[in-house]
Amino acid sequence: MAFSNIPKLSLAHAPTPIEHLPRLGEQLGTQNLWVKRDDCTGLGLGGNKTRKLEYLLAEALDTGADTVLTVGGLQSNHARQTAAAAARLGLNCELILEPVTGTPEALYHHSGNVLLNRLFGATLTLAKPGQDGIELMHQRSAALSQEGYKPFCIPVGGSNTTGALGYVECAREIADWQYRNDIEFDHIILATGSAGTQAGLLAGAALFDLSATIRGFCVSRAGEAQSELVLSLTRPLFDRLGLCDDALPARIVTDGDYVGPGYGIETEGMKHAVRVTAETEGLLLDPVYTGKAMHGLFDSYHSGFFGPDDRVLFIHTGGAPALFGYETALFGD
Ligand SMILES: Cc1ncc(COP(=O)(O)O)c(C=O)c1O
């Protein structure tokens, strides 16, 4: 089906702005650094999942769903945006949240996204250590069906070909901005986890002729494994959109050097990147995704991999609400 004909709800404030980052750029020796403010998608404090949910929840409503379920880490931004979208659409929402080993203790368990999930009226189930959240979600979905509800399960991170369409749309916005401003980006930088954002951008780049390299900084796995995950989602997305690219595997660029000890666990480089970005631009990153990607971006300048003339766009995928769960990790007790 043609991209523009695929059913989509309107949940996001879009197009999101693209802003120049002169003061951060000055620190990095460039005046060619911009940010796409997908942290400003609007719904329930925003973030990248709102774009995915516009397509996923169109599908859910089409099936007659009255309850949406999804799964994520305790401070999942995806879970929080799903809860907000469900509230907006009058759907029940059940979230299966998994503990994440090595993350901060007290605030992580009740502040940030966890607090917001409660405000949105979602039902929260905390998986026990070692329990598989996806399995729990499908068990709960089966139980809800038996009770007469119409459940709809959303995969981790909203990352299937339907969710990834949200980032095809983001690529369309970038292409439109480039045309209007007569600026073409050389590099697009993002944090990559469940891979839907990168897959969508890659498909969107093919569809709307973006020439930039799309570089994903990993937050949960090594680069090679992440590239395989991105490819496994991008291929069916290309098929769905009738796109073809024999060179696709070579276009998938990931960097696993900034994950640190693991998903959600703070690193010194992340903390530095979060602070410098806040202090120079008043821009709030997050500790789990964009902070680690920004650390990778800083290093790309420091190592000379990016030069002053490279035009670089950082996709701010959101996540700042999780900062409140990381107060002690960021500032100590
Ligand atoms: C703030 C933020 N940035 C980036 C990502 C990664 O996006 P994806 O899972 O599509 O790779 C997520 C996913 O949860 C996120 O919450």
The ligand as an ORCA input file, in Angstrom:
! r2SCAN-3c Opt
* xyz 0 1
  C      13.754      8.239     24.491
  C      13.950      7.098     23.566
  N      14.868      7.222     22.593
  C      15.113      6.217     21.729
  C      14.441      5.016     21.824
  C      14.810      3.942     20.878
  O      13.886      3.807     19.861
  P      13.683      2.377     19.176
  O      13.198      1.476     20.282
  O      12.693      2.624     18.121
  O      14.998      1.937     18.679
  C      13.471      4.852     22.821
  C      12.761      3.581     22.960
  O      12.147      3.264     23.938
  C      13.218      5.920     23.717
  O      12.310      5.811     24.702
*
